């Protein structure tokens, strides 16, 4: 197409792993490459203002008189800007610095906006925010489109959490060979009662990529979580739900000083109760 229209300007977009020589996918013409970075604070504000404005203007007036009120649209825009300002103010509090860092990630900021629109607040902990984010990716967005997910949210997380811990412990990296990962997924899928008709690992992983957007294809042979923090959250979740808590505690103590384990440990602490915390401290 570019050859046929030499005077036209083309903009080609993809995920970061989309067009790379290492994947044998390369555009064979001169080009300028730009990588989209996380949102800066001013961009976060603009995104939230635009998002809430769209939401408020899409609401159908409940009073027939509102449809003829020339000020209705202006009032809706004012409400939207107030919502956006409230989110920004919340994120800029000292105690919410960890959430502010997440707001740079576009999908997380969108989920924050959705949560705020429903509850007028955000979860105080990152762990709770990630739980709600996974509920959105694995459940809500399917229901909104009237699509039946391959697995309910709880079952999907029940498959993904052990896989995330396996990547953390055994692979020690954020990506995994596609076939090896599907084999590991199938091991967890086999634990789901057959009457629930669980999908095969290939169908499940394809759905996580094409619809949920939680997994991505990394290069030609690997899978990775869309953002590594999702895998780290699921790792902490799996350690937290271990029926033998002492095993999780010992595992975390062994890896406590390793940078690769820092975030899973944080997510683990964000989900355990006081008794488990005391148990960890005594062993530590």
C-alpha positions in Angstrom: 0.0 0.0 0.0 2.8 2.4 0.9 4.4 1.6 -2.5 1.2 2.4 -4.3 0.7 5.8 -2.5 4.3 7.2 -2.2 3.1 10.7 -1.3 0.8 9.6 1.6 1.8 9.6 5.3 1.1 6.3 7.1 0.9 5.8 10.8 1.2 2.2 11.9 0.4 1.3 15.6 1.0 -1.9 17.5 1.9 -3.2 21.0 5.6 -2.8 21.9 6.3 -6.3 20.6 4.5 -5.7 17.3 7.1 -4.9 14.7 10.6 -6.0 15.6 13.4 -7.5 13.6 14.0 -10.1 16.3 10.5 -11.5 15.6 11.1 -11.5 11.8 8.4 -8.8 11.4 10.0 -5.6 10.1 8.7 -2.7 7.9 11.2 -2.5 5.1 11.0 1.2 4.5 12.4 4.3 6.2 10.4 5.1 9.3 10.3 7.1 12.5 9.5 5.0 15.6 7.9 6.4 18.7 7.1 4.5 21.9 4.0 5.5 23.9 5.1 6.1 27.5 3.0 6.1 30.6 0.6 9.0 31.2 2.2 12.1 32.8 0.1 13.9 35.5 -1.3 16.4 33.0 -2.3 13.6 30.6 -3.9 11.7 33.4 -6.0 14.8 34.2 -7.0 15.2 30.5 -7.9 11.5 30.2 -10.1 11.6 33.3 -11.8 14.8 32.2 -12.6 13.4 28.8 -13.7 10.0 30.1 -16.1 11.4 32.7 -17.5 13.9 30.2 -18.3 11.1 27.8 -20.0 9.1 30.6 -22.1 12.0 31.9 -23.2 13.2 28.4 -24.2 9.6 27.5 -26.7 9.5 30.3 -30.3 9.8 29.2 -32.1 12.6 31.1 -34.6 11.1 33.5 -36.9 14.1 33.4 -38.5 15.0 30.0 -37.9 18.6 30.8 -34.2 18.1 30.9 -34.1 17.2 27.2 -35.2 20.7 26.4 -33.0 22.4 29.0 -30.1 24.2 27.2 -28.1 24.1 30.4 -28.4 20.3 30.9 -25.2 19.6 28.9 -23.2 22.2 30.7 -24.3 20.8 34.1 -23.3 17.4 33.0 -19.8 18.7 31.9 -19.4 20.4 35.3 -20.2 17.2 37.1 -17.7 15.3 35.0 -14.9 17.8 35.7 -15.7 17.6 39.4 -15.4 13.8 39.3 -12.1 14.1 37.5 -10.8 16.6 40.0 -11.8 14.4 42.9 -9.9 11.5 41.5 -6.7 13.6 40.9 -7.0 15.0 44.4 -7.3 11.5 45.9 -4.3 10.2 43.9 -2.1 13.1 45.0 -2.5 12.4 48.7 0.7 11.2 50.3 -0.8 8.0 51.4 -1.9 7.1 47.8 1.5 7.4 46.1 1.5 3.8 45.0 -1.9 4.3 43.3 -0.6 7.5 41.7 2.2 5.5 40.1 -0.3 3.0 38.6 -2.4 5.9 37.2 0.3 6.3 34.5 -0.8 2.9 33.0 -3.7 3.6 30.7 -5.8 0.5 31.4 -5.4 1.0 35.2 -6.4 4.7 35.0 -9.5 3.6 33.0 -10.4 1.1 35.7 -9.8 3.7 38.4 -12.3 6.0 36.6 -14.9 3.2 36.4 -14.5 2.3 40.1 -14.7 6.0 41.1 -17.8 6.5 38.9 -19.6 3.8 40.8 -18.3 4.4 44.4 -16.9 7.9 44.6 -13.7 6.5 46.0 -10.8 4.1 45.2 -9.5 1.2 47.1 -6.8 2.3 49.6 -4.6 -0.7 48.8 -3.0 -1.7 45.5 -4.0 -5.3 46.1 -7.7 -4.4 46.2 -7.3 -2.3 43.1 -5.7 -5.1 41.2 -8.5 -7.5 42.3 -11.0 -5.1 40.9 -9.0 -4.7 37.7 -9.0 -8.4 37.2 -12.7 -8.6 37.9 -13.1 -6.0 35.1 -10.8 -7.7 32.6 -12.1 -11.2 33.3 -15.7 -10.5 34.0 -17.3 -7.1 33.7 -16.1 -6.3 30.2 -17.5 -9.6 29.0 -20.9 -9.0 30.5 -21.0 -5.5 29.1 -20.7 -7.0 25.6 -23.0 -9.9 26.3 -20.2 -12.4 25.8 -19.8 -15.5 27.9 -16.2 -15.8 29.1 -14.3 -19.1 28.8 -14.3 -19.2 32.6 -15.9 -17.2 35.4 -13.5 -14.7 37.1 -12.9 -16.9 40.2 -12.0 -19.9 38.1 -9.9 -17.9 35.7 -7.9 -16.5 38.6 -7.7 -20.0 40.1 -5.9 -21.1 36.9 -3.7 -18.0 36.5 -2.5 -17.6 40.0 -0.6 -20.9 40.2 0.8 -20.2 36.7 2.1 -16.8 37.9 3.8 -18.4 40.9 5.3 -21.0 38.6 6.8 -18.3 36.4 8.1 -16.5 39.6 9.6 -19.6 41.2 10.8 -21.8 38.3 11.1 -19.6 35.2 12.3 -16.6 37.2 11.2 -14.2 34.4 8.1 -12.5 33.1 7.6 -14.4 29.9 7.1 -18.1 29.2 7.2 -20.4 26.1 3.7 -20.6 24.7 3.5 -24.4 24.6 5.1 -24.8 28.1 2.7 -22.3 29.6 -0.3 -23.9 28.0 0.8 -27.2 29.4 1.0 -25.6 32.9 -2.4 -24.0 32.4 -3.9 -27.3 31.4 -2.8 -28.8 34.6 -4.9 -26.3 36.5 -7.8 -26.5 34.1 -8.0 -30.2 34.7 -8.8 -29.5 38.3 -12.1 -27.8 37.4 -15.1 -30.2 37.4 -15.9 -31.5 33.9 -19.6 -30.6 34.4 -18.4 -26.9 34.2 -17.0 -27.7 30.8 -13.6 -25.9 31.2 -11.9 -24.9 28.0 -8.7 -26.3 26.7 -5.5 -24.3 27.5 -5.2 -23.0 23.9 -8.8 -21.7 23.8 -8.3 -20.2 27.3 -5.0 -18.5 26.5 -6.4 -17.2 23.1 -9.3 -15.7 24.9 -7.0 -14.0 27.5 -5.2 -12.4 24.6 -8.0 -11.5 22.2 -10.8 -10.5 24.6 -9.6 -10.1 28.2 -6.3 -8.5 27.1 -4.6 -9.9 30.2 -2.0 -11.9 28.2 0.1 -10.9 25.2 2.1 -12.8 22.7 5.8 -11.9 23.3 7.9 -12.5 20.3 7.1 -15.5 18.2 7.3 -18.2 20.9 6.4 -16.7 24.3 3.5 -15.4 26.3 3.6 -12.6 28.9 1.2 -10.8 31.1 0.0 -7.5 29.7 1.7 -5.8 32.5 4.1 -7.5 34.8 2.4 -6.2 37.9 -0.6 -8.4 37.1 1.6 -11.5 37.3 3.2 -10.1 40.5 -0.2 -9.6 42.1 -1.4 -13.1 41.2 1.9 -14.5 42.6 1.2 -12.8 45.9 -2.4 -14.0 45.8 -1.4 -17.6 45.3 1.0 -17.4 48.2 -1.6 -15.9 50.4 -4.2 -18.6 49.6 -1.7 -21.4 50.3 -3.4 -23.7 52.8 0.0 -24.3 54.4 0.9 -20.7 55.2 4.2 -21.7 56.8 5.4 -22.9 53.3 4.6 -19.5 51.8 6.3 -17.7 54.7 9.5 -19.8 54.4 9.5 -19.2 50.6 9.2 -15.4 51.0 11.9 -15.3 53.7 14.3 -17.2 51.4 13.7 -14.6 48.7 13.2 -11.5 50.8 16.3 -9.6 49.7 15.9 -10.4 45.9 14.6 -7.5 43.8 12.6 -9.9 41.5 10.5 -10.9 44.6 9.9 -7.4 45.9 6.5 -6.7 44.4 5.0 -10.2 45.0 6.0 -9.8 48.6 4.3 -6.4 48.8 1.2 -7.9 47.3 1.3 -10.9 49.7 1.5 -8.4 52.7 -1.4 -6.5 51.2 -3.7 -9.5 51.4 -2.8 -11.4 54.5 -4.5 -11.1 58.0 -2.8 -10.0 61.2 -2.2 -13.6 62.3 -0.3 -14.5 59.1 1.7 -11.2 59.4 2.7 -12.1 62.9 3.7 -15.6 61.8 5.9 -14.1 59.1 7.6 -11.7 61.4 8.3 -14.4 64.0 9.9 -16.6 61.4 11.7 -13.8 59.8 
